[in-house]
């Protein structure tokens, strides 16, 4: 196997779950909290943006990369969270008070 093929195989195995995929059927939204949303700039979705989940004290909790459709998803506890997105197109943040179930949010970037 060539070095390039090995690199591609490793890179493919290290990727985060597809952020655009439906929430798995095994997730019980009556008991779990999911924060999901889309990153946009001027109304256009931003793929490849880094989205960070910060707790109520501003501490880093998790990070994902948006899907080609600009979608991200976090499994979190109910409470107050900050979502901070960064991409070549700009950066932005939004606050969310997440409750049990699916919490849909949008993060708009400013350049």
RORO-555987 format. One line per 8 residues: number of its first residue (from 1); for each residue y, x, z of N, C-alpha, C. Coordinates in Angstrom, 1 decimal. Layout:
NUM) Y:X:Z:Y:X:Z:Y:X:Z  ...
END
This chain:
1) -1.2:0.9:0.0:0.0:0.0:0.0:1.2:0.9:0.0  2.2:0.6:-0.9:3.4:1.4:-0.9:4.3:1.2:0.3  5.2:2.1:0.5:6.1:2.0:1.7:6.9:0.7:1.6  7.4:0.4:0.4:8.2:-0.8:0.2:7.4:-2.1:0.6  6.1:-2.1:0.1:5.3:-3.3:0.4:5.0:-3.4:1.9  4.8:-2.2:2.6:4.6:-2.2:4.0:5.9:-2.8:4.7  7.0:-2.3:4.3:8.3:-2.8:4.9:8.5:-4.3:4.7  8.2:-4.8:3.5:8.3:-6.2:3.3:7.4:-7.0:4.1
9) 6.1:-6.5:4.3:5.1:-7.2:5.1:5.6:-7.2:6.6  6.1:-6.1:7.1:6.6:-6.1:8.5:7.8:-7.0:8.6  8.7:-6.9:7.7:9.9:-7.7:7.8:9.6:-9.2:7.8  8.6:-9.6:6.9:8.2:-11.0:6.9:7.6:-11.4:8.2  6.9:-10.6:8.9:6.2:-10.9:10.1:7.1:-11.0:11.3  8.3:-10.4:11.2:9.3:-10.3:12.3:10.3:-11.4:12.3  10.3:-12.3:11.3:11.4:-13.3:11.1:11.3:-14.4:12.2  12.4:-14.9:12.5:12.4:-16.1:13.5:11.9:-17.3:12.7
17) 11.5:-18.3:13.5:11.0:-19.5:12.8:12.1:-20.1:11.9  11.6:-20.8:10.8:12.5:-21.4:9.9:13.4:-22.4:10.6  14.7:-22.1:10.6:15.7:-23.0:11.3:15.8:-24.3:10.7  15.5:-24.5:9.4:15.6:-25.8:8.7:14.4:-26.6:8.8  13.3:-26.1:9.3:12.1:-26.9:9.4:12.3:-28.0:10.4  11.6:-29.1:10.2:11.7:-30.2:11.2:11.2:-29.7:12.6  11.8:-30.4:13.6:11.3:-30.0:15.0:9.8:-30.4:15.1  9.0:-29.4:15.6:7.6:-29.7:15.6:7.2:-31.0:16.4
25) 6.2:-31.6:15.9:5.7:-32.9:16.5:5.3:-32.7:18.0  5.0:-31.5:18.3:4.6:-31.2:19.7:5.7:-31.2:20.7  7.0:-31.2:20.2:8.1:-31.2:21.1:8.4:-32.6:21.5  8.4:-32.8:22.8:8.7:-34.1:23.4:10.2:-34.2:23.7  10.9:-34.9:22.8:12.4:-35.0:23.0:12.8:-35.9:24.2  11.9:-36.5:24.8:12.2:-37.3:26.0:12.2:-36.3:27.3  11.7:-35.1:27.1:11.6:-34.2:28.2:12.2:-32.8:27.9  12.5:-32.5:26.6:13.0:-31.2:26.2:14.4:-31.4:25.6
33) 15.2:-30.3:25.7:16.5:-30.2:25.2:16.6:-29.3:24.0  17.1:-29.8:22.9:17.2:-29.0:21.6:18.7:-29.1:21.2  19.3:-28.0:20.9:20.6:-27.9:20.4:20.4:-27.4:18.9  20.9:-28.3:18.0:20.7:-28.0:16.6:22.0:-28.3:15.9  22.2:-27.6:14.8:23.5:-27.8:14.1:23.6:-27.0:12.8  24.8:-27.0:12.3:25.1:-26.3:11.0:26.4:-25.5:11.2  26.4:-24.4:10.5:27.6:-23.5:10.5:28.3:-23.7:9.1  29.6:-24.0:9.1:30.3:-24.1:7.9:31.6:-23.4:7.9
41) 32.2:-23.1:6.7:33.5:-22.6:6.6:34.1:-23.4:5.4  35.2:-24.1:5.7:35.9:-24.9:4.7:35.0:-26.0:4.1  34.1:-26.5:5.0:33.1:-27.5:4.5:31.9:-27.0:3.8  31.8:-25.7:3.6:30.6:-25.2:2.9:29.7:-24.5:3.9  28.4:-24.8:3.8:27.4:-24.2:4.7:27.4:-22.7:4.6  27.1:-22.1:5.7:27.1:-20.6:5.7:25.6:-20.2:6.1  24.9:-19.6:5.2:23.6:-19.0:5.5:23.8:-17.6:6.0  22.8:-17.2:6.8:22.8:-15.8:7.3:23.9:-15.6:8.4
49) 24.5:-16.6:9.0:25.4:-16.4:10.1:24.6:-16.2:11.4  25.1:-15.4:12.2:24.5:-15.1:13.5:25.1:-16.1:14.5  24.2:-16.9:15.2:24.7:-17.9:16.2:24.2:-17.5:17.5  25.1:-17.3:18.5:24.7:-17.0:19.8:24.8:-18.2:20.8  23.9:-18.3:21.7:23.9:-19.3:22.7:24.3:-18.6:24.0  25.5:-19.1:24.6:26.0:-18.5:25.8:26.0:-19.6:26.9  25.6:-19.2:28.1:25.5:-20.1:29.2:26.9:-20.5:29.7  26.9:-21.3:30.8:28.2:-21.8:31.3:29.1:-20.7:31.8
57) 28.5:-19.5:32.2:29.3:-18.4:32.7:29.6:-17.4:31.6  29.2:-17.7:30.3:29.5:-16.9:29.2:28.5:-15.8:28.9  27.4:-15.8:29.7:26.3:-14.8:29.5:25.5:-15.1:28.3  25.1:-14.1:27.5:24.3:-14.2:26.3:22.9:-14.7:26.7  22.4:-15.7:26.0:21.1:-16.3:26.3:20.1:-16.1:25.1  20.6:-16.3:23.9:19.7:-16.2:22.7:20.6:-16.1:21.5  20.0:-15.7:20.4:20.6:-15.6:19.1:19.7:-15.9:18.0  20.1:-16.6:17.0:19.3:-16.9:15.8:20.2:-16.7:14.5
65) 19.6:-16.6:13.4:20.3:-16.5:12.1:20.2:-17.8:11.4  21.2:-18.3:10.8:21.2:-19.6:10.1:20.3:-19.5:8.9  19.7:-20.7:8.6:18.9:-20.8:7.4:19.7:-20.8:6.1  19.1:-20.8:5.0:19.9:-20.9:3.7:20.8:-22.2:3.7  20.4:-23.2:4.5:21.2:-24.5:4.6:22.2:-24.4:5.7  22.4:-23.2:6.3:23.4:-23.1:7.4:22.9:-23.7:8.7  21.6:-24.0:8.9:21.1:-24.7:10.1:20.6:-23.7:11.1  20.9:-24.0:12.4:20.4:-23.2:13.5:19.8:-24.2:14.5
73) 19.0:-23.6:15.5:18.3:-24.5:16.5:18.0:-23.6:17.7  18.3:-24.2:18.9:17.9:-23.5:20.2:17.2:-24.5:21.0  16.2:-24.1:21.8:15.6:-24.9:22.8:16.2:-24.4:24.1  16.8:-25.3:24.8:17.6:-24.9:26.0:17.4:-25.9:27.1  18.0:-25.6:28.3:18.0:-26.5:29.4:19.3:-27.4:29.2  19.2:-28.6:29.8:20.4:-29.4:29.8:21.6:-28.7:30.5  22.8:-28.9:30.1:23.9:-28.3:30.7:25.0:-27.9:29.7  26.0:-27.1:30.2:27.1:-26.7:29.4:26.8:-25.4:28.7
81) 27.0:-25.3:27.4:26.7:-24.2:26.6:27.9:-23.9:25.6  28.0:-22.6:25.2:28.9:-22.3:24.1:28.1:-21.7:23.0  28.4:-22.1:21.8:27.8:-21.6:20.6:28.8:-20.8:19.9  28.5:-19.5:19.6:29.4:-18.6:18.9:28.8:-18.1:17.7  29.4:-18.3:16.5:28.9:-17.9:15.2:29.7:-16.8:14.6  29.1:-15.9:13.9:29.7:-14.8:13.3:29.1:-14.6:11.9  29.9:-14.4:10.9:29.4:-14.2:9.5:30.5:-13.4:8.8  30.2:-13.0:7.6:31.2:-12.3:6.8:32.4:-13.2:6.5
89) 32.1:-14.5:6.5:33.2:-15.5:6.2:34.1:-15.7:7.3  33.8:-15.3:8.5:34.6:-15.5:9.7:33.8:-15.7:10.9  34.5:-16.2:12.0:33.8:-16.5:13.2:34.3:-17.8:13.8  33.5:-18.4:14.7:33.9:-19.7:15.3:33.1:-20.0:16.5  33.5:-20.9:17.3:32.7:-21.3:18.5:32.9:-22.7:18.8  32.0:-23.3:19.5:32.2:-24.7:20.0:31.4:-24.8:21.3  31.9:-25.7:22.1:31.2:-26.0:23.4:30.4:-27.3:23.2  29.3:-27.3:24.0:28.4:-28.5:23.9:27.9:-28.7:25.3
97) 27.8:-30.0:25.7:27.2:-30.4:26.9:25.9:-31.0:26.5  24.8:-30.2:26.6:23.5:-30.7:26.1:22.8:-31.5:27.1  22.2:-32.6:26.6:21.4:-33.5:27.4:19.9:-33.4:26.9  19.0:-34.0:27.6:17.6:-34.1:27.1:17.6:-34.8:25.8  16.8:-34.3:24.8:16.8:-34.8:23.5:17.4:-33.8:22.5  17.7:-34.4:21.3:18.3:-33.5:20.3:19.8:-33.7:20.3  20.5:-32.5:20.4:22.0:-32.5:20.5:22.5:-31.8:19.2  23.1:-32.6:18.4:23.6:-32.1:17.1:25.0:-31.7:17.2
105) 25.3:-30.5:16.7:26.6:-29.9:16.8:27.0:-29.2:15.5  28.3:-28.9:15.3:28.7:-28.2:14.1:29.6:-27.1:14.6  29.5:-25.9:13.9:30.3:-24.8:14.2:31.1:-24.4:12.9  32.4:-24.5:13.0:33.2:-24.2:11.8:33.8:-22.8:12.0  33.7:-22.0:11.0:34.2:-20.6:11.0:35.7:-20.6:10.5  36.5:-19.7:11.1:37.8:-19.4:10.6:37.9:-18.0:10.2  38.6:-17.7:9.1:38.6:-16.3:8.6:39.8:-15.6:9.2
END
